[in-house]
Amino acid sequence: MAKHAFLLLTSPETPGKFANPLTYARQLDEAGHQVAVYFDGAATYWFDGIEDHPEPAVRAYEDAKELGLIAGVCDHCATFKGVADAVEAEGFEIQGTEHAPDVAGLVDDGYELHIV
């Protein structure tokens, strides 16, 4: 099976662009592929007021989180967008202000990148 890394950059104001990659990640995982989802850029705003986002997007997020598909949140983006506390409230650690993920490392590890 293949390895897939989804890099979410899309603002939660476009719920379809946000929910669809999470759904694809779940489908790939269910088919036996290795999947990692990273929140980067504007996607880190997702954590600020999760309950206020449209239900299909919330369900896609909750499914991905429950399956352990969310591999990380960009520390730099979460910190400088002022959402680090909300990210940590969801159970993800923010350590410093380094930009993540390491896309070169992901490619070296055999991941196909999907940037949305």
ZAMARTOR-222590 format. One record per residue: x, y, z of N, C-alpha, C in turn; residue in one letter; residue number from 1. Coordinates in nm, 3 decimals. Atoms other than C-alpha are relative to their C-alpha. Example, Ala and Ser with C-alpha at 12.3 -4.5 7.8 and 13.67 -1.06 7.14 Angstrom:
<tinus>
+---------+---------+---------+---------+---------+---------+---------+---------+---------+---+-----+
!      nX !      nY !      nZ !     caX !     caY !     caZ !      cX !      cY !      cZ ! r !   k !
+---------+---------+---------+---------+---------+---------+---------+---------+---------+---+-----+
!   0.089 !  -0.119 !   0.000 !   1.230 !  -0.450 !   0.780 !   0.090 !   0.120 !   0.000 ! a !   1 !
!  -0.082 !  -0.119 !  -0.006 !   1.367 !  -0.106 !   0.714 !  -0.077 !   0.109 !   0.073 ! s !   2 !
+---------+---------+---------+---------+---------+---------+---------+---------+---------+---+-----+
</tinus>
This chain:
<tinus>
+---------+---------+---------+---------+---------+---------+---------+---------+---------+---+-----+
!      nX !      nY !      nZ !     caX !     caY !     caZ !      cX !      cY !      cZ ! r !   k !
+---------+---------+---------+---------+---------+---------+---------+---------+---------+---+-----+
!   0.083 !  -0.119 !   0.000 !   0.000 !   0.000 !   0.000 !   0.088 !   0.125 !   0.000 ! m !   1 !
!  -0.073 !  -0.126 !   0.013 !   0.100 !   0.360 !  -0.054 !  -0.008 !   0.084 !   0.127 ! a !   2 !
!   0.000 !  -0.096 !  -0.109 !   0.176 !   0.643 !   0.185 !  -0.048 !   0.134 !  -0.056 ! k !   3 !
!   0.058 !  -0.127 !   0.044 !  -0.020 !   0.969 !   0.160 !   0.007 !   0.101 !   0.114 ! h !   4 !
!   0.000 !  -0.110 !  -0.097 !   0.034 !   1.299 !   0.340 !  -0.085 !   0.113 !  -0.057 ! a !   5 !
!   0.087 !  -0.111 !   0.037 !  -0.240 !   1.561 !   0.321 !   0.046 !   0.123 !   0.076 ! f !   6 !
!  -0.038 !  -0.127 !  -0.060 !  -0.124 !   1.917 !   0.384 !  -0.116 !   0.096 !  -0.021 ! l !   7 !
!   0.116 !  -0.089 !   0.009 !  -0.433 !   2.124 !   0.459 !   0.044 !   0.143 !   0.021 ! l !   8 !
!  -0.033 !  -0.143 !  -0.006 !  -0.380 !   2.492 !   0.386 !  -0.125 !   0.086 !  -0.010 ! l !   9 !
!   0.125 !  -0.069 !   0.029 !  -0.742 !   2.583 !   0.321 !  -0.066 !   0.052 !   0.127 ! t !  10 !
!   0.074 !  -0.061 !  -0.111 !  -0.931 !   2.816 !   0.551 !  -0.130 !  -0.076 !   0.023 ! s !  11 !
!   0.126 !   0.069 !  -0.028 !  -1.229 !   2.659 !   0.726 !  -0.123 !   0.073 !  -0.053 ! p !  12 !
!   0.114 !  -0.070 !   0.062 !  -1.449 !   2.922 !   0.558 !  -0.045 !  -0.067 !  -0.128 ! e !  13 !
!   0.040 !   0.078 !   0.118 !  -1.454 !   2.687 !   0.258 !  -0.011 !  -0.146 !   0.045 ! t !  14 !
!   0.011 !   0.129 !  -0.065 !  -1.589 !   2.376 !   0.431 !   0.016 !  -0.121 !  -0.092 ! p !  15 !
!  -0.017 !   0.113 !   0.092 !  -1.596 !   2.154 !   0.122 !   0.146 !  -0.028 !  -0.028 ! g !  16 !
!  -0.144 !   0.016 !   0.023 !  -1.230 !   2.216 !   0.047 !   0.071 !  -0.050 !   0.124 ! k !  17 !
!  -0.058 !   0.044 !  -0.125 !  -1.163 !   2.143 !   0.411 !  -0.041 !  -0.144 !   0.032 ! f !  18 !
!   0.052 !   0.132 !  -0.037 !  -1.384 !   1.836 !   0.465 !   0.038 !  -0.109 !  -0.100 ! a !  19 !
!  -0.026 !   0.104 !   0.100 !  -1.318 !   1.654 !   0.138 !   0.135 !  -0.068 !   0.017 ! n !  20 !
!  -0.128 !   0.070 !  -0.019 !  -0.944 !   1.589 !   0.192 !   0.001 !  -0.087 !   0.126 ! p !  21 !
!   0.008 !   0.083 !  -0.120 !  -1.022 !   1.461 !   0.542 !  -0.077 !  -0.129 !  -0.029 ! l !  22 !
!   0.077 !   0.118 !   0.040 !  -1.278 !   1.225 !   0.391 !   0.086 !  -0.092 !  -0.086 ! t !  23 !
!  -0.089 !   0.081 !   0.084 !  -1.027 !   1.109 !   0.128 !   0.105 !  -0.070 !   0.085 ! y !  24 !
!  -0.100 !   0.060 !  -0.089 !  -0.770 !   1.050 !   0.401 !  -0.059 !  -0.120 !   0.074 ! a !  25 !
!   0.068 !   0.111 !  -0.069 !  -1.019 !   0.834 !   0.592 !  -0.020 !  -0.118 !  -0.094 ! r !  26 !
!   0.023 !   0.108 !   0.097 !  -1.105 !   0.636 !   0.278 !   0.130 !  -0.074 !  -0.031 ! q !  27 !
!  -0.129 !   0.064 !   0.025 !  -0.738 !   0.571 !   0.204 !   0.044 !  -0.084 !   0.119 ! l !  28 !
!  -0.034 !   0.074 !  -0.120 !  -0.680 !   0.465 !   0.563 !  -0.081 !  -0.130 !   0.009 ! d !  29 !
!   0.087 !   0.118 !  -0.006 !  -0.976 !   0.227 !   0.552 !   0.039 !  -0.105 !  -0.104 ! e !  30 !
!  -0.045 !   0.092 !   0.105 !  -0.830 !   0.075 !   0.234 !   0.139 !  -0.056 !   0.029 ! a !  31 !
!  -0.128 !   0.055 !  -0.040 !  -0.505 !   0.002 !   0.416 !   0.122 !   0.083 !  -0.031 ! g !  32 !
!  -0.113 !  -0.089 !   0.029 !  -0.290 !   0.293 !   0.303 !   0.045 !   0.069 !   0.128 ! h !  33 !
!  -0.052 !  -0.078 !  -0.112 !  -0.070 !   0.484 !   0.544 !  -0.029 !   0.147 !  -0.029 ! q !  34 !
!   0.048 !  -0.137 !   0.021 !  -0.208 !   0.836 !   0.591 !   0.044 !   0.090 !   0.115 ! v !  35 !
!  -0.034 !  -0.103 !  -0.098 !  -0.088 !   1.150 !   0.769 !  -0.062 !   0.131 !  -0.048 ! a !  36 !
!   0.063 !  -0.128 !   0.031 !  -0.281 !   1.479 !   0.780 !   0.067 !   0.108 !   0.084 ! v !  37 !
!  -0.064 !  -0.114 !  -0.067 !  -0.113 !   1.810 !   0.866 !  -0.082 !   0.126 !  -0.024 ! y !  38 !
!   0.067 !  -0.130 !   0.009 !  -0.281 !   2.143 !   0.938 !   0.108 !   0.107 !  -0.009 ! f !  39 !
!  -0.102 !  -0.100 !   0.025 !  -0.076 !   2.430 !   0.799 !  -0.070 !   0.127 !  -0.048 ! d !  40 !
!   0.054 !  -0.125 !   0.052 !  -0.133 !   2.793 !   0.707 !  -0.137 !   0.032 !   0.056 ! g !  41 !
!   0.135 !  -0.041 !  -0.040 !  -0.495 !   2.909 !   0.713 !  -0.081 !  -0.114 !   0.061 ! a !  42 !
!   0.073 !   0.113 !  -0.057 !  -0.613 !   2.558 !   0.804 !   0.012 !  -0.005 !   0.152 ! a !  43 !
!  -0.013 !   0.000 !  -0.147 !  -0.486 !   2.617 !   1.159 !  -0.114 !   0.079 !   0.065 ! t !  44 !
!   0.115 !  -0.072 !  -0.054 !  -0.782 !   2.857 !   1.203 !  -0.114 !  -0.095 !   0.035 ! y !  45 !
!   0.102 !   0.099 !  -0.028 !  -0.995 !   2.541 !   1.212 !  -0.023 !  -0.017 !   0.150 ! w !  46 !
!   0.007 !   0.031 !  -0.142 !  -0.918 !   2.497 !   1.581 !  -0.065 !   0.110 !   0.083 ! f !  47 !
!   0.062 !  -0.112 !  -0.071 !  -1.062 !   2.835 !   1.677 !  -0.151 !  -0.007 !  -0.023 ! d !  48 !
!   0.146 !   0.010 !   0.011 !  -1.432 !   2.765 !   1.739 !  -0.046 !  -0.116 !  -0.085 ! g !  49 !
!   0.037 !   0.119 !   0.080 !  -1.459 !   2.413 !   1.598 !  -0.151 !  -0.018 !  -0.005 ! i !  50 !
!   0.144 !   0.025 !  -0.007 !  -1.820 !   2.388 !   1.711 !  -0.080 !   0.093 !  -0.092 ! e !  51 !
!   0.070 !  -0.095 !   0.086 !  -1.910 !   2.685 !   1.487 !   0.011 !  -0.035 !  -0.149 ! d !  52 !
!  -0.018 !   0.037 !   0.140 !  -1.801 !   2.514 !   1.164 !  -0.115 !  -0.090 !  -0.047 ! h !  53 !
!   0.109 !   0.083 !   0.051 !  -2.050 !   2.334 !   0.935 !   0.017 !  -0.147 !   0.040 ! p !  54 !
!   0.001 !   0.137 !  -0.053 !  -2.147 !   1.986 !   1.056 !   0.076 !  -0.101 !  -0.086 ! e !  55 !
!  -0.076 !   0.100 !   0.077 !  -2.008 !   1.785 !   0.759 !   0.152 !   0.015 !   0.018 ! p !  56 !
!  -0.143 !  -0.022 !  -0.021 !  -1.666 !   1.945 !   0.810 !   0.041 !  -0.047 !   0.139 ! a !  57 !
!  -0.030 !   0.044 !  -0.137 !  -1.678 !   1.881 !   1.185 !   0.004 !  -0.152 !   0.006 ! v !  58 !
!   0.004 !   0.147 !   0.001 !  -1.773 !   1.516 !   1.126 !   0.125 !  -0.057 !  -0.068 ! r !  59 !
!  -0.120 !   0.048 !   0.070 !  -1.487 !   1.469 !   0.876 !   0.124 !   0.017 !   0.088 ! a !  60 !
!  -0.112 !  -0.024 !  -0.092 !  -1.243 !   1.623 !   1.126 !  -0.001 !  -0.101 !   0.114 ! y !  61 !
!   0.010 !   0.092 !  -0.113 !  -1.371 !   1.412 !   1.415 !   0.036 !  -0.143 !  -0.040 ! e !  62 !
!  -0.034 !   0.134 !   0.050 !  -1.345 !   1.094 !   1.206 !   0.151 !  -0.014 !  -0.017 ! d !  63 !
!  -0.145 !   0.004 !   0.023 !  -0.986 !   1.176 !   1.104 !   0.075 !   0.000 !   0.133 ! a !  64 !
!  -0.065 !  -0.005 !  -0.131 !  -0.893 !   1.261 !   1.462 !  -0.015 !  -0.133 !   0.073 ! k !  65 !
!   0.026 !   0.126 !  -0.068 !  -1.053 !   0.945 !   1.603 !   0.085 !  -0.113 !  -0.058 ! e !  66 !
!  -0.081 !   0.103 !   0.065 !  -0.864 !   0.732 !   1.350 !   0.150 !   0.023 !   0.017 ! l !  67 !
!  -0.142 !  -0.030 !  -0.020 !  -0.535 !   0.898 !   1.447 !   0.070 !   0.044 !  -0.127 ! g !  68 !
!  -0.059 !  -0.041 !   0.128 !  -0.481 !   1.040 !   1.099 !   0.066 !   0.136 !   0.006 ! l !  69 !
!  -0.057 !  -0.134 !  -0.010 !  -0.391 !   1.391 !   1.215 !   0.139 !  -0.011 !   0.063 ! i !  70 !
!  -0.139 !   0.018 !  -0.040 !  -0.013 !   1.387 !   1.234 !   0.061 !   0.125 !   0.061 ! a !  71 !
!  -0.058 !  -0.120 !  -0.056 !   0.046 !   1.748 !   1.328 !  -0.065 !   0.128 !  -0.046 ! g !  72 !
!   0.046 !  -0.135 !   0.028 !  -0.030 !   2.116 !   1.326 !   0.125 !   0.088 !  -0.002 ! v !  73 !
!  -0.117 !  -0.087 !   0.010 !   0.222 !   2.377 !   1.215 !   0.010 !   0.091 !   0.122 ! c !  74 !
!  -0.023 !  -0.082 !  -0.119 !   0.362 !   2.533 !   1.533 !   0.006 !   0.148 !  -0.036 ! d !  75 !
!  -0.019 !  -0.138 !   0.043 !   0.463 !   2.850 !   1.349 !  -0.135 !   0.065 !  -0.032 ! h !  76 !
!   0.128 !  -0.057 !   0.043 !   0.122 !   2.905 !   1.190 !  -0.097 !   0.014 !   0.117 ! c !  77 !
!   0.092 !  -0.005 !  -0.113 !  -0.078 !   2.820 !   1.502 !   0.039 !   0.111 !   0.097 ! a !  78 !
!  -0.047 !  -0.103 !  -0.093 !   0.136 !   3.051 !   1.715 !  -0.026 !   0.140 !  -0.055 ! t !  79 !
!   0.012 !  -0.134 !   0.056 !   0.136 !   3.347 !   1.480 !  -0.141 !   0.036 !  -0.044 ! f !  80 !
!   0.140 !  -0.027 !   0.030 !  -0.232 !   3.312 !   1.394 !  -0.082 !   0.008 !   0.128 ! k !  81 !
!   0.066 !  -0.015 !  -0.129 !  -0.314 !   3.315 !   1.765 !  -0.093 !  -0.113 !   0.038 ! g !  82 !
!   0.090 !   0.112 !  -0.030 !  -0.475 !   2.971 !   1.780 !   0.070 !  -0.115 !   0.073 ! v !  83 !
!  -0.076 !   0.107 !  -0.066 !  -0.209 !   2.773 !   1.970 !  -0.077 !  -0.060 !   0.118 ! a !  84 !
!   0.076 !   0.053 !  -0.114 !  -0.428 !   2.743 !   2.282 !  -0.115 !  -0.089 !  -0.047 ! d !  85 !
!   0.111 !   0.080 !   0.053 !  -0.722 !   2.614 !   2.076 !   0.051 !  -0.133 !  -0.056 ! a !  86 !
!  -0.061 !   0.123 !   0.052 !  -0.492 !   2.361 !   1.904 !   0.032 !  -0.094 !   0.115 ! v !  87 !
!  -0.035 !   0.083 !  -0.116 !  -0.366 !   2.237 !   2.239 !  -0.123 !  -0.051 !   0.072 ! e !  88 !
!   0.124 !   0.046 !  -0.062 !  -0.722 !   2.216 !   2.372 !  -0.056 !  -0.122 !  -0.072 ! a !  89 !
!   0.042 !   0.116 !   0.078 !  -0.784 !   1.962 !   2.095 !   0.096 !  -0.118 !   0.016 ! e !  90 !
!  -0.091 !   0.110 !  -0.029 !  -0.492 !   1.754 !   2.219 !   0.125 !  -0.005 !  -0.084 ! g !  91 !
!  -0.120 !  -0.005 !   0.082 !  -0.218 !   1.859 !   1.978 !   0.100 !   0.096 !   0.064 ! f !  92 !
!  -0.102 !  -0.081 !  -0.065 !   0.109 !   1.997 !   2.111 !   0.057 !   0.106 !  -0.094 ! e !  93 !
!  -0.071 !  -0.107 !   0.069 !   0.260 !   2.327 !   2.004 !   0.129 !   0.021 !   0.077 ! i !  94 !
!  -0.132 !  -0.011 !  -0.064 !   0.631 !   2.333 !   2.079 !   0.085 !   0.098 !  -0.078 ! q !  95 !
!  -0.082 !  -0.100 !   0.067 !   0.800 !   2.654 !   1.978 !  -0.070 !   0.061 !  -0.119 ! g !  96 !
!   0.057 !  -0.067 !   0.117 !   0.754 !   2.826 !   1.645 !   0.060 !  -0.054 !  -0.130 ! t !  97 !
!  -0.054 !   0.059 !   0.122 !   0.913 !   2.589 !   1.393 !  -0.111 !  -0.026 !  -0.100 ! e !  98 !
!   0.097 !   0.029 !   0.105 !   0.737 !   2.553 !   1.061 !  -0.001 !  -0.150 !  -0.025 ! h !  99 !
!   0.015 !   0.144 !   0.023 !   0.603 !   2.203 !   0.995 !  -0.110 !  -0.020 !  -0.102 ! a ! 100 !
!  -0.086 !   0.117 !  -0.014 !   0.573 !   1.957 !   0.841 !   0.124 !   0.010 !  -0.087 ! p ! 101 !
!  -0.121 !   0.011 !   0.080 !   0.907 !   1.861 !   0.693 !  -0.037 !  -0.075 !  -0.128 ! d ! 102 !
!   0.047 !   0.066 !   0.121 !   0.788 !   1.793 !   0.339 !   0.110 !  -0.080 !  -0.069 ! v ! 103 !
!  -0.110 !   0.077 !   0.060 !   1.131 !   1.682 !   0.218 !   0.013 !  -0.135 !   0.072 ! a ! 104 !
!  -0.006 !   0.124 !  -0.077 !   1.138 !   1.426 !   0.500 !  -0.115 !  -0.094 !  -0.033 ! g ! 105 !
!   0.114 !   0.083 !   0.038 !   0.789 !   1.306 !   0.410 !   0.023 !  -0.068 !  -0.134 ! l ! 106 !
!  -0.028 !   0.057 !   0.132 !   0.889 !   1.257 !   0.046 !   0.110 !  -0.105 !   0.010 ! v ! 107 !
!  -0.108 !   0.098 !  -0.020 !   1.210 !   1.084 !   0.153 !  -0.053 !  -0.129 !   0.062 ! d ! 108 !
!   0.060 !   0.118 !  -0.063 !   0.993 !   0.849 !   0.362 !  -0.103 !  -0.069 !  -0.088 ! d ! 109 !
!   0.088 !   0.066 !   0.095 !   0.787 !   0.763 !   0.055 !  -0.143 !   0.051 !  -0.006 ! g ! 110 !
!   0.135 !  -0.054 !   0.002 !   0.481 !   0.981 !   0.111 !  -0.027 !   0.077 !  -0.129 ! y ! 111 !
!   0.049 !  -0.083 !   0.109 !   0.287 !   1.122 !  -0.181 !  -0.070 !   0.118 !   0.066 ! e ! 112 !
!   0.058 !  -0.119 !  -0.061 !   0.195 !   1.482 !  -0.096 !  -0.128 !   0.042 !  -0.073 ! l ! 113 !
!   0.127 !  -0.053 !   0.051 !  -0.161 !   1.611 !  -0.141 !  -0.019 !   0.134 !   0.070 ! h ! 114 !
!   0.005 !  -0.134 !  -0.060 !  -0.171 !   1.987 !  -0.086 !  -0.134 !   0.064 !  -0.038 ! i ! 115 !
!   0.135 !  -0.053 !   0.022 !  -0.517 !   2.138 !  -0.044 !  -0.013 !   0.131 !   0.076 ! v ! 116 !
+---------+---------+---------+---------+---------+---------+---------+---------+---------+---+-----+
</tinus>
